[in-house]
């Protein structure tokens, strides 16, 4: 195998003619044309390591299935498998250079994969890159395949890998909120509806709700992941399996499941599976749900911490950077703000996925690249957002206990707890007078002789206010 001289090139050809490809490049002429054709985002597929890993996994599984069927000789298969294993280990990713958004339903991505794997396999066999008479990107690496089954299968594997990391990150954030819920379990505060004082609760209950919301969304994401584990590998061009051995789909799926550790299944109808984007739409919808609820939570954190003197100031977010170039001492809630922005992006990505899925015609959806790009962005950014929110914000939140106690004591919301004891009209009158005079509900009830001190103290006990059902159940059991 000859060494590559700096600046040297090799000549490759395709149906359009010949082109010079840099000798050092593992990609070939199809990739070169795609780079020229699609200068769209500036983001190569290498920006998504999960997608590159998934492509190599699919090609490895295909080679092994073809060997099982005596369609590829052992020497070629061994070289292809070794090349794929190197890529899966993180090598050669910088040669996956095609833009993530491209025409052709992912054909350029598939070609890029075929060429990188073939040229690395040629080197392993002792040949020069581009010497395709010994091992060919299309005849051998792509044997029994089409972009239309390789690309969506690889995208689903990549999404599964990315989703697993998002699930883990969501659990880290859930634990952070749950830890704060336990820490703040004894702190009474006023709950709010429509931004107005409502009834008392504990700060722990408020943070526990955020933890429960995350756990519910983790369950929904796990359900959506189950749908993307059904693949159309072996369907080739439109799902009929043309040019693939009848036993190839099952064998390739089995090998791919072992390689990735993902329990994949061959779709029951490969024609339907090749054109249907429903699983992607479902996943995108769940990611939007996660984003919406995360953003709502961050809105709450910004509201609860607003101030520090002229706002609610019930909690303190950890200061992580100076907040202003003009206002000394100002600190902003930058971590919740960045998560809000991630949420806005994910919501927009969901719109893109929706239109791209709807835009497919007949037996193939040509817009899978933008679906893949949108979903991988959403998964990647949500994961980063969850970890950042947990580590840089939630774990460092503190409560302003005295301020919260003072707000509860002054709130007319306490009058609601008195309804069963003094009646709605009396409670309303007390609330209105408290609001007008500035006196507390507690003081007015005693002054009017509506309840005794002992009775009022029992009614307004924190457990009765924030956990009445728990206290009542304990009394029944006793």
C-alpha positions as CSV (number, residue, x, y, z in Angstrom):
1,X,0.0,0.0,0.0
2,X,1.6,3.3,-1.1
3,X,1.8,6.3,1.2
4,X,-0.3,9.3,0.4
5,X,1.7,12.4,-0.6
6,X,0.4,15.7,0.8
7,X,-2.0,17.4,-1.7
8,X,-2.1,14.3,-3.9
9,X,-5.4,12.9,-5.3
10,X,-6.9,9.8,-6.8
11,X,-9.3,9.6,-9.7
12,X,-12.7,8.1,-9.2
13,X,-15.7,7.8,-11.5
14,X,-19.5,7.6,-11.3
15,X,-22.3,7.8,-13.8
16,X,-21.7,11.6,-14.3
17,X,-18.0,11.2,-15.1
18,X,-14.6,11.4,-13.3
19,X,-13.5,13.5,-10.3
20,X,-10.2,13.9,-8.4
21,X,-10.6,12.9,-4.7
22,X,-7.9,13.7,-2.1
23,X,-5.8,10.6,-1.6
24,X,-6.0,11.0,2.1
25,X,-9.8,11.0,2.1
26,X,-11.7,7.9,3.0
27,X,-14.8,9.2,1.3
28,X,-15.1,9.0,-2.5
29,X,-16.7,10.6,-5.5
30,X,-20.3,10.3,-4.4
31,X,-19.5,12.1,-1.1
32,X,-17.5,14.7,-2.9
33,X,-20.5,15.6,-5.1
34,X,-22.8,15.7,-2.2
35,X,-20.6,18.1,-0.3
36,X,-20.7,20.4,-3.3
37,X,-24.4,20.0,-3.8
38,X,-25.5,20.6,-0.2
39,X,-23.7,23.5,1.4
40,X,-26.8,24.0,3.6
41,X,-26.2,24.0,7.4
42,X,-22.5,23.6,7.7
43,X,-23.2,20.7,10.0
44,X,-21.8,17.4,8.8
45,X,-23.3,14.1,9.8
46,X,-20.2,13.6,11.9
47,X,-21.7,16.2,14.3
48,X,-24.0,13.4,15.4
49,X,-21.7,10.6,16.5
50,X,-24.7,8.4,17.3
51,X,-25.7,8.6,13.6
52,X,-22.2,7.7,12.4
53,X,-22.0,4.8,14.9
54,X,-25.5,3.6,13.8
55,X,-24.6,3.7,10.1
56,X,-21.5,1.6,10.9
57,X,-23.6,-0.8,13.0
58,X,-26.1,-1.3,10.1
59,X,-23.3,-1.9,7.6
60,X,-21.6,-4.4,9.9
61,X,-24.9,-6.3,10.5
62,X,-25.5,-6.4,6.7
63,X,-22.1,-7.8,6.0
64,X,-22.5,-10.5,8.6
65,X,-26.0,-11.4,7.3
66,X,-24.6,-11.6,3.8
67,X,-21.8,-13.9,5.0
68,X,-24.4,-16.1,6.7
69,X,-26.1,-16.4,3.3
70,X,-22.8,-17.0,1.4
71,X,-23.3,-13.8,-0.5
72,X,-20.0,-12.2,0.6
73,X,-16.7,-14.1,1.1
74,X,-15.1,-14.2,4.5
75,X,-12.1,-12.0,3.6
76,X,-14.3,-9.1,2.5
77,X,-16.7,-9.5,5.4
78,X,-13.8,-9.5,7.9
79,X,-12.4,-6.3,6.5
80,X,-15.8,-4.6,6.4
81,X,-16.5,-5.7,10.0
82,X,-13.1,-4.4,11.2
83,X,-13.6,-1.0,9.5
84,X,-17.1,-0.8,11.0
85,X,-15.8,-1.6,14.5
86,X,-13.2,1.1,14.2
87,X,-15.9,3.6,13.3
88,X,-18.1,2.5,16.1
89,X,-15.1,3.0,18.4
90,X,-14.9,6.6,17.3
91,X,-12.3,6.5,14.5
92,X,-12.7,8.1,11.0
93,X,-15.8,10.1,12.0
94,X,-14.2,13.2,10.5
95,X,-14.6,11.6,7.0
96,X,-18.4,11.7,7.4
97,X,-18.6,15.1,5.8
98,X,-22.0,15.3,4.0
99,X,-24.3,18.0,5.3
100,X,-27.1,16.6,7.6
101,X,-29.7,18.2,5.4
102,X,-29.6,16.9,1.9
103,X,-31.8,15.9,-1.0
104,X,-32.2,12.3,-2.0
105,X,-33.8,10.8,1.2
106,X,-30.4,10.2,2.8
107,X,-28.7,8.7,-0.3
108,X,-25.6,10.9,0.2
109,X,-25.3,9.8,3.8
110,X,-25.5,6.2,2.8
111,X,-22.9,6.7,0.0
112,X,-20.6,8.5,2.4
113,X,-20.8,5.5,4.8
114,X,-20.2,3.0,2.0
115,X,-17.2,4.8,0.8
116,X,-15.5,5.4,4.2
117,X,-16.1,1.8,5.1
118,X,-14.9,0.4,1.8
119,X,-11.7,2.5,1.7
120,X,-10.8,1.7,5.2
121,X,-11.5,-2.0,4.5
122,X,-9.3,-1.8,1.4
123,X,-6.4,-0.5,3.6
124,X,-6.9,-3.4,6.0
125,X,-6.7,-5.8,3.0
126,X,-3.5,-4.1,1.9
127,X,-4.8,-2.1,-1.0
128,X,-4.9,1.6,-1.8
129,X,-8.0,3.7,-1.1
130,X,-10.1,3.8,-4.3
131,X,-8.9,0.5,-5.6
132,X,-12.5,-0.8,-5.7
133,X,-11.9,-3.8,-7.9
134,X,-10.9,-5.6,-4.6
135,X,-13.8,-4.4,-2.5
136,X,-16.5,-2.1,-3.8
137,X,-18.6,0.5,-1.8
138,X,-21.8,-0.5,-3.6
139,X,-21.3,-4.1,-4.7
140,X,-19.9,-5.2,-1.3
141,X,-20.5,-2.7,1.5
142,X,-24.0,-1.9,0.3
143,X,-24.9,-5.5,-0.8
144,X,-28.6,-6.4,-0.3
145,X,-29.3,-2.8,0.8
146,X,-30.8,0.5,-0.3
147,X,-30.6,3.9,1.2
148,X,-34.3,3.6,1.8
149,X,-33.9,0.8,4.4
150,X,-30.3,1.6,5.6
151,X,-30.9,5.3,6.4
152,X,-34.1,5.0,8.4
153,X,-32.8,2.0,10.3
154,X,-29.6,3.9,11.2
155,X,-31.6,7.0,12.2
156,X,-33.8,4.8,14.5
157,X,-30.7,3.3,16.1
158,X,-29.1,6.7,16.6
159,X,-32.3,8.1,18.1
160,X,-32.5,5.2,20.5
161,X,-28.9,5.8,21.6
162,X,-29.6,9.5,22.1
163,X,-32.9,8.9,23.9
164,X,-31.2,6.6,26.4
165,X,-28.9,9.4,27.4
166,X,-31.8,11.8,27.6
167,X,-33.6,9.4,29.9
168,X,-30.6,9.3,32.2
169,X,-30.3,13.1,32.2
170,X,-34.0,13.5,33.0
171,X,-33.5,11.1,36.0
172,X,-30.6,13.2,37.2
173,X,-32.8,16.3,37.1
174,X,-35.7,14.4,38.7
175,X,-33.5,13.4,41.6
176,X,-32.3,17.0,42.0
177,X,-35.9,18.2,42.3
178,X,-36.8,15.2,44.6
179,X,-33.9,16.1,46.8
180,X,-35.1,19.7,47.1
181,X,-38.6,18.5,47.8
182,X,-37.3,16.6,50.8
183,X,-35.1,19.5,52.0
184,X,-38.1,21.9,51.8
185,X,-40.7,19.5,53.1
186,X,-41.3,21.6,56.3
187,X,-41.5,25.1,54.7
188,X,-45.0,26.4,54.5
189,X,-45.8,28.9,51.7
190,X,-48.7,30.2,49.7
191,X,-49.7,28.5,46.6
192,X,-50.9,30.6,43.7
193,X,-53.5,30.2,41.0
194,X,-53.6,32.7,38.1
195,X,-50.7,34.4,39.9
196,X,-53.0,35.3,42.8
197,X,-52.7,34.0,46.4
198,X,-54.5,30.7,46.7
199,X,-54.1,28.3,49.6
200,X,-51.1,27.2,51.6
201,X,-48.8,24.4,50.6
202,X,-45.2,23.5,51.3
203,X,-42.3,24.4,49.2
204,X,-41.4,20.7,49.3
205,X,-44.8,19.9,47.6
206,X,-44.0,22.5,44.9
207,X,-40.7,20.9,44.1
208,X,-42.0,17.3,44.4
209,X,-44.5,18.2,41.6
210,X,-41.6,19.0,39.3
211,X,-40.0,15.6,40.1
212,X,-43.3,13.8,39.3
213,X,-43.7,15.7,36.0
214,X,-40.3,14.5,34.9
215,X,-40.9,10.9,35.9
216,X,-44.2,10.9,33.9
217,X,-42.4,12.3,30.9
218,X,-39.6,9.7,31.2
219,X,-42.3,7.0,31.0
220,X,-43.8,8.6,27.8
221,X,-40.3,8.8,26.2
222,X,-39.7,5.1,27.0
223,X,-43.0,4.3,25.3
224,X,-42.0,6.3,22.2
225,X,-38.6,4.6,22.1
226,X,-40.4,1.2,21.8
227,X,-42.0,2.4,18.5
228,X,-38.7,3.3,16.9
229,X,-37.2,-0.2,17.6
230,X,-39.2,-1.5,14.6
231,X,-37.1,-1.3,11.5
232,X,-37.4,-1.8,7.7
233,X,-33.9,-3.2,7.1
234,X,-34.2,-5.7,4.2
235,X,-37.0,-3.9,2.5
236,X,-34.5,-2.3,0.1
237,X,-35.9,0.4,-2.3
238,X,-39.7,0.5,-1.4
239,X,-40.2,-2.4,1.0
240,X,-40.6,-5.3,-1.5
241,X,-37.1,-6.6,-0.7
242,X,-35.9,-6.5,-4.3
243,X,-32.2,-7.7,-4.5
244,X,-32.2,-9.0,-0.9
245,X,-32.3,-12.6,0.1
246,X,-35.6,-13.7,1.7
247,X,-33.7,-14.6,4.9
248,X,-31.7,-11.4,4.9
249,X,-34.1,-9.1,6.9
250,X,-34.3,-11.5,9.9
251,X,-30.6,-12.2,9.9
252,X,-29.6,-8.6,9.5
253,X,-31.9,-7.5,12.3
254,X,-30.6,-10.2,14.6
255,X,-27.0,-9.1,14.0
256,X,-27.9,-5.4,14.5
257,X,-29.6,-6.1,17.8
258,X,-26.5,-7.9,19.1
259,X,-24.2,-5.2,17.8
260,X,-26.2,-2.3,19.3
261,X,-27.7,-4.0,22.3
262,X,-31.1,-2.7,21.2
263,X,-33.9,-5.2,20.9
264,X,-34.9,-4.4,17.3
265,X,-37.7,-6.1,15.3
266,X,-38.4,-6.4,11.6
267,X,-41.6,-4.5,10.7
268,X,-44.5,-6.7,9.8
269,X,-45.1,-4.9,6.5
270,X,-41.9,-3.5,5.0
271,X,-43.7,-1.5,2.4
272,X,-45.7,0.4,5.1
273,X,-42.6,0.7,7.3
274,X,-40.5,2.3,4.4
275,X,-42.9,5.1,3.8
276,X,-44.5,5.7,7.3
277,X,-42.9,8.3,9.5
278,X,-45.4,7.8,12.4
279,X,-42.8,6.7,14.9
280,X,-40.8,9.8,14.3
281,X,-43.8,12.0,14.7
282,X,-44.7,10.2,17.9
283,X,-41.2,10.7,19.3
284,X,-41.1,14.3,18.3
285,X,-44.4,14.9,20.1
286,X,-43.1,13.4,23.3
287,X,-40.0,15.6,23.0
288,X,-42.2,18.6,22.6
289,X,-44.2,17.5,25.7
290,X,-40.9,17.3,27.7
291,X,-39.8,20.7,26.4
292,X,-43.1,22.4,27.2
293,X,-43.1,21.1,30.8
294,X,-39.4,21.8,31.4
295,X,-40.0,25.4,30.1
296,X,-43.0,25.8,32.4
297,X,-40.9,24.6,35.3
298,X,-38.2,27.1,34.4
299,X,-40.8,29.8,34.2
300,X,-41.8,28.9,37.8
301,X,-38.2,29.0,39.0
302,X,-37.7,32.5,37.5
303,X,-40.9,33.7,39.0
304,X,-40.3,32.3,42.5
305,X,-36.7,33.7,42.5
306,X,-37.6,37.1,41.0
307,X,-36.3,40.1,43.0
308,X,-34.3,40.0,45.1
309,X,-36.0,43.0,46.8
310,X,-38.9,43.9,44.4
311,X,-40.2,40.5,43.5
312,X,-41.5,37.2,45.0
313,X,-38.0,36.2,46.3
314,X,-39.3,33.0,47.8
315,X,-36.2,31.0,46.6
316,X,-32.7,31.9,45.6
317,X,-31.1,30.5,42.5
318,X,-27.4,30.0,42.7
319,X,-25.5,32.9,41.2
320,X,-23.4,31.6,38.3
321,X,-22.3,34.8,36.5
322,X,-22.6,38.6,36.6
323,X,-25.9,39.6,35.1
324,X,-25.4,43.0,33.6
325,X,-22.8,45.2,32.0
326,X,-24.4,48.3,33.4
327,X,-26.2,47.4,36.6
328,X,-23.8,46.5,39.4
329,X,-24.7,43.5,41.5
330,X,-27.4,42.2,39.2
331,X,-27.6,38.4,38.8
332,X,-29.9,36.8,36.3
333,X,-31.6,33.4,36.1
334,X,-29.5,32.4,33.1
335,X,-29.7,28.6,33.6
336,X,-33.6,28.5,33.5
337,X,-33.4,31.0,30.6
338,X,-31.2,28.7,28.5
339,X,-33.5,25.8,29.1
340,X,-36.4,27.9,28.0
341,X,-34.6,28.6,24.8
342,X,-33.9,24.9,24.3
343,X,-37.6,24.3,24.7
344,X,-38.5,26.9,22.1
345,X,-36.2,25.1,19.7
346,X,-37.6,21.7,20.4
347,X,-41.1,23.0,19.8
348,X,-40.0,24.4,16.4
349,X,-38.3,21.1,15.6
350,X,-41.6,19.3,16.2
351,X,-43.2,21.5,13.6
352,X,-40.5,20.7,11.2
353,X,-40.9,16.9,11.8
354,X,-44.6,17.2,11.4
355,X,-44.4,18.9,8.0
356,X,-41.6,16.6,6.8
357,X,-43.6,13.5,7.7
358,X,-46.7,14.9,6.1
359,X,-44.8,15.8,2.9
360,X,-43.8,12.3,2.0
361,X,-45.3,10.9,-1.3
362,X,-46.2,7.3,-2.2
363,X,-43.6,4.7,-1.2
364,X,-40.9,6.9,0.2
365,X,-40.4,10.0,2.3
366,X,-37.7,12.1,0.8
367,X,-37.5,14.4,3.8
368,X,-36.1,12.0,6.4
369,X,-32.8,13.9,6.6
370,X,-34.5,17.0,8.2
371,X,-36.5,14.7,10.4
372,X,-33.3,13.1,11.6
373,X,-31.5,16.4,12.1
374,X,-34.5,17.9,14.0
375,X,-34.9,14.9,16.3
376,X,-31.2,14.5,17.1
377,X,-30.9,18.2,17.9
378,X,-33.9,18.0,20.2
379,X,-32.6,14.9,22.0
380,X,-29.0,16.3,22.3
381,X,-30.1,19.7,23.5
382,X,-32.7,18.5,25.9
383,X,-30.2,16.2,27.5
384,X,-27.7,19.0,27.9
385,X,-30.4,21.3,29.3
386,X,-31.5,18.7,31.9
387,X,-28.0,18.2,33.1
388,X,-27.2,21.9,33.2
389,X,-30.4,22.7,35.0
390,X,-29.7,20.0,37.6
391,X,-26.1,20.7,38.2
392,X,-25.9,24.5,37.7
393,X,-29.3,25.5,39.2
394,X,-31.6,23.1,41.1
395,X,-29.0,21.5,43.4
396,X,-28.0,25.0,44.6
397,X,-31.4,26.5,45.2
398,X,-32.1,27.8,48.7
399,X,-35.3,28.9,50.4
400,X,-36.1,32.3,52.1
401,X,-37.8,30.7,55.1
402,X,-38.6,33.8,57.1
403,X,-40.0,35.6,54.1
404,X,-42.2,32.6,53.2
405,X,-43.5,32.4,56.7
406,X,-44.3,36.1,56.7
407,X,-46.2,35.9,53.4
408,X,-48.3,33.0,54.7
409,X,-49.2,34.9,57.9
410,X,-50.2,38.0,55.9
411,X,-52.1,36.2,53.2
412,X,-55.9,36.4,52.9
413,X,-55.6,32.9,51.3
414,X,-55.8,31.5,54.9
415,X,-59.4,32.4,54.9
416,X,-60.2,29.5,52.6
417,X,-59.2,27.1,55.3
418,X,-61.8,28.7,57.6
419,X,-64.8,28.1,55.2
420,X,-65.9,24.8,56.9
421,X,-65.7,26.4,60.3
422,X,-67.1,29.9,60.0
423,X,-68.9,29.8,56.6
424,X,-68.1,31.2,53.2
425,X,-69.7,34.6,53.9
426,X,-67.8,35.2,57.2
427,X,-64.6,34.0,55.7
428,X,-65.1,36.4,52.7
429,X,-65.7,39.3,55.1
430,X,-62.6,38.5,57.1
431,X,-60.5,38.3,53.9
432,X,-61.8,41.6,52.5
433,X,-61.1,43.4,55.8
434,X,-57.7,41.9,56.0
435,X,-57.0,43.1,52.5
436,X,-58.3,46.6,53.3
437,X,-56.8,47.1,56.7
438,X,-53.6,45.1,56.5
439,X,-54.5,43.1,59.5
440,X,-53.9,39.4,59.4
441,X,-56.7,36.8,59.0
442,X,-55.6,35.3,62.3
443,X,-55.9,38.6,64.2
444,X,-59.3,39.4,62.8
445,X,-60.8,36.0,63.5
446,X,-59.8,36.2,67.1
447,X,-60.8,39.9,67.4
448,X,-64.3,39.0,66.1
449,X,-64.6,36.0,68.4
450,X,-65.3,33.7,65.5
451,X,-63.0,31.0,66.8
452,X,-60.9,30.4,69.9
453,X,-57.2,30.7,69.9
454,X,-56.8,26.9,70.4
455,X,-59.3,26.1,67.6
456,X,-57.8,28.5,65.2
457,X,-54.3,27.3,65.9
458,X,-55.4,23.7,65.1
459,X,-57.1,24.7,61.9
460,X,-54.1,26.7,60.7
461,X,-51.6,24.0,61.7
462,X,-49.2,23.5,58.7
463,X,-50.2,19.8,58.4
464,X,-53.9,20.8,58.2
465,X,-53.2,23.5,55.6
466,X,-50.8,21.7,53.3
467,X,-51.5,18.0,53.9
468,X,-55.1,17.7,55.2
469,X,-55.8,14.3,53.6
470,X,-52.6,12.8,55.1
471,X,-53.4,14.2,58.6
472,X,-57.0,13.0,58.3
473,X,-55.9,9.5,57.3
474,X,-53.5,9.3,60.2
475,X,-56.3,10.3,62.6
476,X,-58.6,7.6,61.2
477,X,-55.8,5.0,61.6
478,X,-55.1,6.1,65.1
